[in-house]
Amino acid sequence: MEMTLPAATTRWWTRLWGGLVRPHGDRRWDVFLRATGFVGLIGIPVVEFVPASAPLVWLAVLSLPANSPLSPLLPTFFEPLIIEAAKWASVWSVTLVACAGYLYMEYLNWHVYVWVLNWDRLAGLRSRRSVRWGVRMFARSPFWMVVIFAFTPLPFWAGRALAILHRYPLRRFLLATAVG
C-alpha cells in the first residue's frame, strides 16, 4: 500500500522547501545562513546522543555572533565564552571548536570588510596618509602583524582592515589568525 500525503500538506512542504533553497540575496550570505542553520540542526542530535558535547555545541553556536561584524554591538565577548566552555569540556576540544568557529566568522568578516572598504565614499579614508602609513608598517611583516592583532587585546578589526588594504592573501590571513 502506497502512502500519500494530503494535497494541502504537499503544497505547504513545497512552499517551505522552495523558500529554503531559493536565493534570497548575495550567494555568500545565503551559504552562511544555510550553513549556520545546518550546523545548528546537527547540534540537536549531537547533544541528544552525546550530552557531554553540550558545552562544545553551545560554544560553536555562540562563537558565530560573538565574532560577527556586529560583535562590537553585542553584549558578549568571545574569550569569556571560551573560559566558561573550558570548565565543562577538555581544553583541546574547546580550542578546536573555538578556532573553527572563529575562522569561519573571519572568513565571512573578510568578505564583508572587502565589500565595505571598496565603497567609493571610503576612497578618502583609503588615501589618508595615516592609513597608507599603517599599510606600509603592516607590509613589513604581515603574517606576524595578524598574529599579534589576534593574540593581543588590540582591536582585530584594524588588523583585518590593514590586511585587506595591503591585499594580503586570505589563506595566509586565516592561518595567521589561527596561530594568534
PyMOL commands that set and color helices and strands:
alter all, ss='L'
color gray80, all
select helices_A, chain A and resi 7-21+27-49+51-66+71-73+78-86+91-117+120-126+129-140+142-151+156-166+170-179
alter helices_A, ss='H'
color red, helices_A
deselect
rebuild
show_as cartoon
